[in-house]
């Protein structure tokens, strides 16, 4: 059975469940692929401020981040580096303001996102909207597992099927 049919059946099933059960979360496919979180992270922005004391950097203004096929953009991104070993390896990205995450054909937007690279997990919060082709889902929180290409939407989950169909 194609993945989009499974997703549609899941959405229809959730629509018929009591609201308290549906509010527990909807598991969906995200990105159609597994993301290799060991790939290099490329960042560009209008401005960079580095804080050597706490091992962070703040990129601001038209921030664009790429890792493999995944793209993230935001107004501001705080980069936290791994402690010890002097590797300069990024451990977490905290994106705020007009956050957009694109992976393969799927795109999500939210007010903020936290990407824990070692865990391979992105948590998006605040007016989350996920578009997958002609379908759209919204919730208050979405947790994306980049290692298996799935996501769970939490909070009051709403869906629009065939949003872009004519």
C-alpha positions in Angstrom: 0.0 0.0 0.0 1.5 3.4 -1.0 2.6 5.6 1.9 0.2 8.4 1.0 -2.8 6.0 1.2 -1.6 4.9 4.7 -1.3 8.5 5.7 -4.8 9.3 4.4 -6.3 6.3 6.2 -4.6 7.4 9.4 -6.0 10.9 9.0 -9.5 9.6 8.4 -9.2 7.2 11.3 -8.1 10.0 13.6 -10.9 12.3 12.4 -13.4 9.7 13.6 -11.8 9.2 17.1 -12.9 11.1 20.2 -11.1 14.4 20.4 -9.1 13.5 23.5 -7.6 10.4 21.8 -6.9 12.3 18.6 -5.2 15.0 20.6 -2.6 12.5 21.8 -0.9 12.8 18.5 -0.8 11.7 14.9 2.2 9.7 13.6 2.9 10.5 10.0 5.7 10.1 7.5 8.0 13.1 7.1 10.3 13.8 4.2 10.0 10.5 2.5 13.5 9.6 3.5 15.8 9.1 6.4 18.1 12.0 7.1 21.8 11.4 7.7 22.4 13.6 10.7 26.2 13.0 10.4 26.4 15.1 7.2 28.0 18.6 7.5 25.7 21.5 8.5 26.0 24.5 6.2 24.8 27.9 7.6 24.5 31.3 6.0 23.1 34.5 7.6 23.3 38.3 7.5 25.0 38.4 10.9 27.0 36.2 13.2 27.8 36.7 16.9 30.1 34.1 18.6 30.3 33.7 22.4 33.5 31.8 23.2 32.6 31.7 27.0 29.5 29.5 26.6 30.3 27.8 23.3 27.5 29.3 21.3 27.0 31.3 18.1 23.9 33.3 17.0 23.1 33.6 13.4 20.5 36.2 12.5 18.9 37.8 9.5 17.8 35.5 6.7 19.3 32.4 8.2 19.5 29.4 5.8 20.7 26.0 7.0 21.3 22.9 4.9 22.2 19.3 5.8 21.9 16.8 3.0 18.5 17.3 1.4 17.0 19.0 4.5 16.7 22.8 4.5 15.8 25.1 7.4 15.3 28.8 7.4 14.5 31.2 10.2 15.0 34.8 11.5 17.5 33.7 14.1 19.3 30.5 15.0 21.3 29.8 18.2 24.0 27.2 17.6 25.2 25.1 20.6 28.5 23.3 20.1 29.3 19.9 21.7 31.3 20.2 25.0 34.8 18.8 25.3 37.3 17.3 22.8 37.6 20.7 21.0 35.8 19.3 18.0 33.7 22.3 17.2 30.9 19.9 16.4 27.3 21.3 16.5 25.0 19.6 19.0 21.8 21.7 18.8 20.2 24.3 16.7 17.5 26.5 18.2 15.6 28.4 15.4 13.1 31.2 16.1 10.9 33.4 14.0 9.3 32.3 10.7 10.8 28.8 10.9 10.5 26.7 7.7 11.8 23.1 7.5 11.8 21.4 4.1 12.8 17.7 3.7 12.1 16.1 0.3 8.5 16.9 -0.8 7.3 17.9 2.7 7.5 21.3 4.3 6.6 22.5 7.8 6.5 25.9 9.4 6.3 27.0 13.1 7.3 29.8 15.4 10.4 27.9 16.7 12.3 24.6 16.2 14.9 22.8 18.2 17.1 20.4 16.2 19.1 18.0 18.4 21.6 16.6 15.9 22.9 13.6 18.0 19.3 12.5 18.6 18.3 13.1 15.0 15.2 14.9 16.3 13.5 18.2 15.4 10.8 19.6 17.7 8.7 22.3 16.1 6.4 24.4 18.3 3.9 27.2 17.9 1.3 27.1 15.1 2.8 24.2 13.3 1.6 23.7 9.7 2.8 20.7 7.8 2.1 20.4 4.0 2.4 17.2 2.1 1.4 17.6 -1.5 -2.3 18.7 -1.5 -2.8 17.9 2.2 -2.1 20.1 5.2 -2.0 19.3 8.9 -1.8 21.7 11.8 -1.0 21.4 15.5 0.8 23.1 18.3 3.8 20.8 18.3 5.5 18.3 16.0 8.3 16.0 16.8 10.2 14.7 13.8 12.4 11.6 14.0 15.0 12.1 11.2 16.5 8.7 11.7 13.3 6.9 10.5 11.6 9.7 8.6 8.5 10.0 10.8 6.8 12.7 12.8 4.2 12.9 15.5 1.9 15.9 15.7 0.7 16.8 19.2 -1.9 19.1 20.5 -5.2 19.8 18.7 -4.4 18.2 15.3 -6.4 19.5 12.4 -6.3 18.4 8.8 -7.3 19.6 5.3 -7.3 16.9 2.7 -6.8 18.0 -0.9 -6.0 21.6 0.1 -4.4 22.4 -3.2 -6.6 20.3 -5.5 -8.7 22.1 -8.0 
